[in-house]
Amino acid sequence: MRGPVLMILALALFAALDTAGKLLAQAGYGFPQSVMMRYALVLPVAIPLAVVQGARLGEGRIRFHVLRGAAMLVSSSGFFLAFTTLPLAEGYLVYFTAPFMTIAASRLVLGEDVPRAAWIWAGVGFAGVLIAVADGVGSGGAPYGYLAAFMGSVAYAAVATINRILRTSRSTAAILFWPALIATLALLPAAVVTWKPLDANALLLMLANGAFWSVATLCIVTAFRHAPAARLAPLEYTALLWALGIDWLVFAHPPSAHVIAGGAVVILACVMSERAQKR
């Protein structure tokens, strides 16, 4: 049970991370400052960890670590921007298109065979997302929120693909160091220009974000070392339960019928697609 438990814990921590990011955005903190601080606070942990482990941070695959770090930055920024206007549940439903994009990447980048049934269920999954977001778009919801979530999902699919290339990596320090370094350097100039002084609540949320991201990332990596992807993949959809609960209890935003219906279609499509690939 170690793998499944770690996976569920990681998803809960990512939900907490997105909640904190949404609260920071509502308090007027922009994404350069908020996302940069999330990653910058990881560096003081990753660097000593590398020394303790005696780890080589590149492990001979620096270019893949750099690409992974850049993709994680785009994904984090996309979802931070998305949640400034979208409820968590709607952003998560867009995120659930990432496994289907990973299918395409596995074919185009890794040259793997993809069953026809998996492509069909991918189409069904995208249809479910359209059902879920139809109400928000039709009622004048900000389309750039959905666009930002889609951008984050594409980047997350890239991260998932690169993770498969780096699956033999055993350096915990490298897994944390490269995304933290790249995001900090990339966002620091914009963060300085748009910097807003931190009050006690904002400082606490940003410190929590660094901890949430670090622990969640390590949990996911460790989970895949203890259990096969086929067993862990269906657990990703527990993230929607966290999102629905947080939207309702923290942000007083109960789910609409469109979101529930679309979510059911997306989860069904994801599960069936996983089964098709397993076969």
Secondary structure, 3 states (H helix, E strand, C coil): CHHHHHHHHHHHHHHHHHHHHHHHHHCCCCHHHHHHHHHHCCHHHHHHHHHHHCCCCCCCCHHHHHHHHHHHHHHHHHHHHHCCCCCHHHHHHHHCCHHHHHHHHHHHCCCCCCCHHHHHHHHHHHHHHHHHHHHHHHCCCCHHHHHHHHHHHHHHHHHHHHHHHCCCCCCHHHHHHHHHHHHHHHHHHHHHHCCCCCCHHHHHHHHHHHHHHHHHHHHHHHHHHHCCHHHHHHHHHHHHHHHHHHHHHCCCCCCCHHHHHHHHHHHHHHHHHHHHHHC
